[in-house]
Amino acid sequence: KGQTYPRIRDYGNWHEIQFGSKKGYIHKLSTVPAIKFGQKKVGQSKTNIGTFVALKNAVIYDNSGKKLVPFATISKNIEYPIEVPYGNWVKIHIANRVGYVHKSDVKVSLKKQAKPGNLVNPNQVYTYEEMVRDISELEKAYPNLISKRIIGQSVDGRNIYAVKLGKGKTEIMINGSHHAREYITTNLLMEMIDVYAYAYSKNLRVDGYPVRSILNNASIWFVPMVNPDGVTLVQKGHRSAKNPAYVLKLNGGSTNFAAWKANIRGVDLNRQYPADWYRIAGNTGRPSPQNYKGPRPLNEPEAKAMVNFTLSRNFKTAVSYHSSGEIIYWHFNTPKQHEVRDRKIASMIASKTGYRLVPPSNNPSGGGFTDWFISTQKKPAFTPEVAPYVGNRPVPISYFPSIWKKNQAIGIMLADEAYKNRNTR
């Protein structure tokens, strides 16, 4: 009583609600309409790793606030799918919400082939809110291996997170979602964190790489979503912005933001970095869904946060993931003495992914994060485009298994390479 739930649809005298892999129905006479839904609707889990049977009427708790709040009960002897074990608790999805049930109240049966790294579900349209929650859960699950830092805030006030994975002093950085419609790169980075952490805890290998020994020597800093406002705009529309009328105007009045690349002010963040900024080609000259470089370098808080964070560390290598083309940019006015080194690492990435190296003569005109890193830090940086070209829209989530297969080892491979060559750069 008193709890609020999202429904799937109206069903005559009933509300239809998702319960595990089944539908549930609640009679309308037992409810009143909710003016506002306090909890975030999360949808149905797609990563069930087993089931439990309730040993008694098992209470389900919401832990999104400062204290546990009971919001559902699963009756004795009912079997229900599990998303992931969580200390003394089991995480489930129930009534389109995340819930936790105490292990003492249930009998758990895990699938024999539970996949490593069970906290992140990358096979979904992955939101900023999902990322924030998963970062918190990963930090709790691996407190001695994972830590987070807020490196800045977006125009609309969303936190920009950096996540450190590893114990070593040699550090590399991997970032994603500079461009709003390219949010599948966040899925990739969050899955890397999840799988590498699990492999570390179990002393497993990823594609032959001994994760524990590598992460004892090196650390990977991930910035999974550089442009949280833009990603949210593409996924949820103009009402997600603090100034909906402004983004609607920039988008020509259309409520379809699938093609949007910029931040919420209409500035392309990957044209904001001070690397040949004044010679950038194709600039729109005004705020736009894509390609506007802004009034000056580092005018936008997201790009400024990335530069300040990078300068606060000693990253040996940087990777900025983008989404469309299956190519790798690796060269930007690179001095001759670094070409052989950088091409060798780029070729390592190409051999794992199958992506084509872009010849130096075909480089973009500047302003990108890796352009800036290469030219100012004098160290290797790479921009892999992870999917086949799909046009001006987000890469379909159905592409993710293939993207993951090609890129699963890239982070740990580059951490290993950086440690082995730490004294040469």
C-alpha positions in Angstrom: 0.0 0.0 0.0 1.2 3.5 -0.8 3.9 2.4 -3.3 3.9 3.7 -6.9 4.5 1.5 -10.0 4.7 2.2 -13.7 2.4 0.1 -15.8 2.9 -1.3 -19.3 -0.6 -0.5 -20.6 -4.2 -0.2 -19.8 -6.1 -3.5 -19.9 -9.8 -3.0 -19.4 -10.5 -3.0 -15.7 -6.8 -3.9 -15.0 -3.3 -2.4 -15.1 -0.7 -4.6 -16.9 2.7 -4.7 -15.2 5.9 -6.6 -15.9 6.9 -9.3 -13.4 10.1 -11.1 -14.3 9.4 -12.9 -17.6 5.7 -12.7 -17.1 2.9 -10.1 -17.1 1.0 -9.2 -13.9 -2.4 -7.6 -13.6 -3.7 -5.4 -10.8 -7.4 -4.4 -10.6 -8.0 -0.7 -11.1 -10.3 -0.6 -8.1 -7.3 -1.3 -5.8 -5.4 1.7 -7.1 -5.5 5.4 -7.8 -3.7 7.2 -10.6 -0.2 8.6 -9.7 0.4 12.2 -10.7 4.1 11.7 -10.6 6.2 8.5 -10.5 8.9 9.0 -7.9 11.2 6.1 -8.8 12.9 5.8 -12.1 11.3 3.3 -14.5 14.0 0.8 -15.3 12.2 -1.8 -17.4 12.7 -5.5 -17.5 16.1 -7.1 -16.9 17.8 -9.0 -19.8 20.6 -10.5 -17.7 18.9 -13.2 -15.7 21.6 -15.5 -14.3 19.4 -17.9 -12.5 16.3 -18.1 -10.3 15.3 -18.3 -6.6 12.4 -19.9 -4.8 10.9 -17.9 -2.0 11.2 -19.9 1.3 8.5 -17.6 2.9 6.7 -14.5 1.8 9.8 -12.6 0.7 9.9 -8.8 1.0 11.5 -6.9 -1.9 13.3 -3.6 -1.0 14.1 -0.5 -2.9 17.6 0.8 -2.0 17.8 3.9 -4.2 17.3 6.2 -1.3 19.0 6.6 2.1 17.2 3.6 3.6 15.6 0.4 2.5 12.0 0.7 1.5 9.8 -2.4 1.1 7.7 -2.2 -2.1 6.7 -5.7 -3.1 6.4 -9.3 -1.7 6.9 -12.6 -3.5 4.8 -15.3 -2.1 6.2 -18.5 -0.6 7.2 -21.2 -3.1 7.1 -18.8 -6.1 10.1 -19.0 -8.4 11.5 -15.8 -9.8 14.5 -14.8 -12.1 17.6 -13.3 -10.6 19.7 -10.5 -12.2 22.8 -10.8 -9.9 23.8 -11.8 -6.4 24.8 -8.8 -4.3 26.5 -9.6 -1.0 23.7 -10.9 1.4 21.1 -9.8 -1.2 19.8 -10.8 -4.6 19.1 -8.1 -7.2 15.9 -8.6 -9.3 13.7 -6.6 -11.6 10.1 -6.5 -10.5 7.2 -4.3 -11.6 9.6 -2.3 -13.8 11.7 -1.4 -10.8 15.0 -2.7 -9.3 14.5 -4.6 -6.1 16.6 -6.5 -3.6 15.6 -9.6 -1.6 17.6 -11.0 1.3 19.3 -14.4 0.6 18.0 -15.8 3.8 14.4 -15.6 2.5 15.0 -17.5 -0.7 16.8 -20.5 -2.2 19.0 -19.5 -5.1 19.8 -21.6 -8.2 22.3 -20.0 -10.5 22.8 -21.1 -14.1 25.8 -23.3 -14.6 27.3 -21.0 -17.2 26.8 -17.6 -15.5 28.5 -15.0 -17.6 31.4 -13.1 -16.1 30.7 -9.5 -15.2 27.0 -9.6 -14.2 26.4 -6.1 -12.9 26.1 -4.2 -16.2 23.6 -5.1 -18.9 25.0 -3.6 -22.1 22.3 -5.0 -24.4 19.9 -2.1 -23.9 19.5 1.6 -24.6 21.9 2.5 -21.8 21.0 5.7 -20.0 22.9 8.2 -17.9 20.9 7.1 -14.8 21.7 3.4 -15.5 25.4 4.3 -15.8 25.4 6.2 -12.5 23.6 3.3 -10.7 26.0 0.7 -12.2 29.1 2.7 -11.3 27.9 2.8 -7.7 27.2 -0.9 -7.7 30.6 -1.7 -9.2 32.3 0.4 -6.6 30.5 -1.4 -3.9 31.1 -4.8 -5.4 34.9 -4.2 -5.9 35.8 -1.6 -3.3 39.6 -2.3 -3.5 39.7 -2.3 -7.2 37.2 0.4 -8.5 36.8 4.0 -7.5 35.0 6.9 -9.0 35.6 10.6 -9.3 33.4 13.4 -10.5 35.6 15.4 -12.9 33.1 18.1 -13.8 29.5 18.8 -14.7 27.7 19.2 -18.0 25.9 22.3 -19.1 22.6 21.0 -17.6 24.4 20.0 -14.3 24.8 16.2 -14.8 28.0 14.8 -13.3 30.8 13.6 -15.6 32.3 10.5 -14.0 35.7 9.0 -14.3 36.1 5.4 -13.0 39.5 4.0 -12.0 40.0 0.3 -12.4 43.2 -1.2 -11.2 46.0 -0.9 -8.6 49.0 0.0 -10.7 50.7 3.4 -11.0 51.0 3.2 -14.8 47.7 4.7 -16.1 45.8 4.9 -19.4 42.5 6.6 -20.2 39.5 5.4 -22.3 36.5 7.7 -22.9 33.2 7.4 -24.8 30.1 9.3 -25.8 31.7 12.6 -26.8 28.9 12.6 -29.4 25.3 12.2 -28.2 24.1 9.7 -30.7 27.1 7.5 -30.2 26.1 6.3 -26.8 26.7 2.6 -27.6 30.4 3.5 -26.7 29.2 3.9 -23.1 27.8 0.4 -23.2 31.2 -0.9 -24.3 33.2 0.9 -21.7 30.9 -0.1 -18.8 31.0 -3.7 -19.9 34.8 -3.5 -20.0 34.8 -2.3 -16.4 32.4 -5.0 -15.3 34.1 -7.9 -17.1 37.7 -6.9 -16.2 36.7 -6.4 -12.5 35.1 -9.9 -12.4 38.1 -11.4 -14.2 40.4 -9.7 -11.7 38.4 -11.1 -8.7 38.5 -14.6 -10.1 42.0 -14.5 -11.5 40.7 -15.1 -15.1 42.1 -14.2 -18.5 40.3 -12.0 -21.1 41.3 -13.1 -24.6 44.5 -14.6 -23.1 45.5 -11.5 -21.1 46.1 -12.2 -17.3 43.8 -9.5 -16.0 44.9 -9.6 -12.3 48.6 -9.3 -12.9 48.1 -6.5 -15.5 45.8 -4.5 -13.2 48.2 -4.9 -10.3 50.8 -3.1 -12.5 48.5 -0.7 -14.4 45.2 1.2 -14.0 42.6 2.1 -16.5 40.6 5.3 -16.1 37.3 5.2 -17.9 35.2 8.3 -18.7 32.1 6.4 -20.0 29.9 9.4 -20.9 31.6 12.7 -21.7 28.3 14.2 -23.0 25.5 13.1 -20.7 23.1 15.9 -21.7 23.4 15.1 -25.3 23.0 11.3 -24.8 19.9 11.9 -22.7 18.5 14.3 -25.3 18.8 11.6 -28.0 17.3 8.9 -25.8 14.5 10.8 -24.1 13.8 13.9 -26.2 13.7 17.6 -25.6 11.8 17.5 -22.3 15.0 16.0 -20.7 16.8 19.4 -21.3 16.6 22.3 -18.9 15.7 24.5 -21.9 13.5 22.4 -24.1 12.5 25.3 -26.4 16.1 26.0 -27.2 17.0 22.4 -28.4 13.8 22.2 -30.3 14.7 25.4 -32.2 18.2 24.1 -32.9 16.6 20.9 -34.2 14.4 22.7 -36.6 11.3 22.1 -34.5 11.6 18.3 -34.8 11.2 16.2 -31.7 13.3 13.4 -33.3 16.8 13.9 -32.0 18.3 10.7 -33.3 20.9 12.6 -35.4 22.1 14.9 -32.6 25.9 14.8 -31.9 26.4 18.0 -30.0 26.1 18.9 -26.3 22.9 20.5 -25.0 24.1 24.0 -26.2 24.6 22.8 -29.8 28.4 22.6 -29.6 30.3 19.5 -31.0 32.5 18.5 -28.0 34.9 16.7 -30.3 35.7 20.0 -32.0 36.3 21.8 -28.8 39.9 20.9 -28.1 42.8 23.2 -28.8 44.5 21.3 -31.7 44.4 23.2 -35.0 41.1 24.6 -33.7 41.2 27.7 -35.9 41.5 25.5 -39.1 38.6 23.1 -38.4 36.7 22.4 -41.6 33.0 22.2 -42.0 32.1 24.5 -39.0 28.5 25.5 -39.1 29.3 28.9 -37.5 26.4 28.7 -35.0 24.9 26.2 -32.5 23.7 23.1 -34.4 22.9 19.4 -33.8 26.4 18.7 -35.2 29.7 20.2 -36.4 29.6 23.6 -34.6 33.0 24.0 -33.0 31.9 26.6 -30.5 33.0 30.3 -30.0 36.4 29.3 -28.7 38.4 26.2 -27.7 37.3 24.7 -24.3 34.3 26.9 -24.1 32.1 24.0 -23.0 32.4 22.6 -19.5 32.5 19.0 -20.7 35.6 19.5 -22.8 37.2 21.7 -20.1 36.6 18.9 -17.6 38.3 16.3 -19.9 41.4 18.5 -20.4 41.7 19.4 -16.7 41.4 15.7 -15.7 43.9 14.6 -18.4 46.4 17.1 -17.2 46.0 16.0 -13.6 47.2 12.5 -14.5 50.1 11.0 -16.4 48.3 8.9 -18.9 50.6 6.8 -21.1 47.9 6.2 -23.7 44.4 7.5 -24.5 41.5 6.1 -26.4 38.4 8.0 -27.4 35.7 5.6 -28.7 33.3 6.7 -31.4 30.6 4.7 -33.1 30.4 4.5 -36.8 32.8 3.4 -39.6 35.0 0.5 -38.3 38.2 2.5 -38.7 40.9 3.8 -36.4 42.3 7.3 -36.3 45.8 7.2 -34.8 47.8 10.1 -36.3 47.5 13.8 -35.9 50.6 15.9 -37.0 52.5 13.1 -35.3 56.3 13.8 -35.2 58.5 11.3 -37.1 60.1 10.0 -33.9 56.7 8.8 -32.7 55.2 7.5 -35.9 56.6 3.9 -35.6 55.6 3.7 -31.9 52.0 4.9 -32.5 51.5 2.8 -35.7 52.6 -0.3 -33.8 50.0 0.2 -31.1 47.3 1.1 -33.7 48.1 -2.1 -35.5 47.6 -4.0 -32.3 44.1 -2.5 -32.0 43.4 -3.2 -35.7 44.5 -6.9 -35.4 42.0 -7.4 -32.5 39.1 -5.5 -34.0 39.6 -5.9 -37.7 39.1 -2.1 -38.1 41.1 -0.3 -40.8 43.8 2.2 -40.0 43.1 5.6 -41.5 46.2 6.9 -43.4 47.7 10.0 -41.9 46.8 12.1 -45.0 43.1 11.4 -44.3 43.0 12.8 -40.8 40.2 15.1 -39.8 41.0 18.8 -39.5 41.5 18.9 -35.7 39.7 19.9 -32.5 39.3 16.3 -31.4 40.3 14.9 -28.0 42.9 12.5 -29.4 44.2 15.3 -31.7 44.8 17.4 -28.7 46.3 14.5 -26.7 48.7 13.5 -29.5 49.9 17.1 -30.1 50.2 18.3 -26.5 51.1 15.1 -24.5 53.3 13.7 -27.2 51.9 10.2 -26.5 49.8 7.7 -28.4 46.1 8.2 -28.7 43.5 6.4 -30.8 39.9 6.9 -32.0 38.3 3.6 -33.0 34.9 3.8 -34.7 33.2 0.6 -33.5 30.4 -0.3 -35.9 29.7 -0.4 -39.6 28.5 3.0 -40.9 24.8 3.4 -40.1 24.2 7.0 -41.1 23.1 9.9 -38.9 21.6 7.9 -36.1 22.5 5.8 -33.1 24.1 2.4 -33.8 21.3 -0.3 -33.1 21.8 -2.1 -29.8 21.6 -5.4 -31.8 25.2 -4.6 -33.0 26.6 -4.7 -29.5 27.6 -8.4 -29.3 29.7 -8.0 -32.4 31.2 -4.8 -31.1 32.0 -6.5 -27.8 33.6 -9.5 -29.4 36.0 -7.2 -31.4 36.8 -4.8 -28.5 36.7 -6.9 -25.3 40.5 -7.1 -25.0 41.4 -3.6 -26.1 41.4 -2.0 -22.6 43.4 -4.7 -20.9 45.8 -5.0 -23.9 46.6 -1.3 -23.9 47.1 -1.3 -20.1 49.6 -4.2 -20.5 51.4 -2.4 -23.4 51.6 0.9 -21.4 53.1 -0.9 -18.4 55.7 -2.7 -20.5 56.7 0.6 -22.2 56.1 2.9 -19.2 59.7 4.2 -19.1 59.8 5.2 -22.8 57.0 7.8 -22.6 
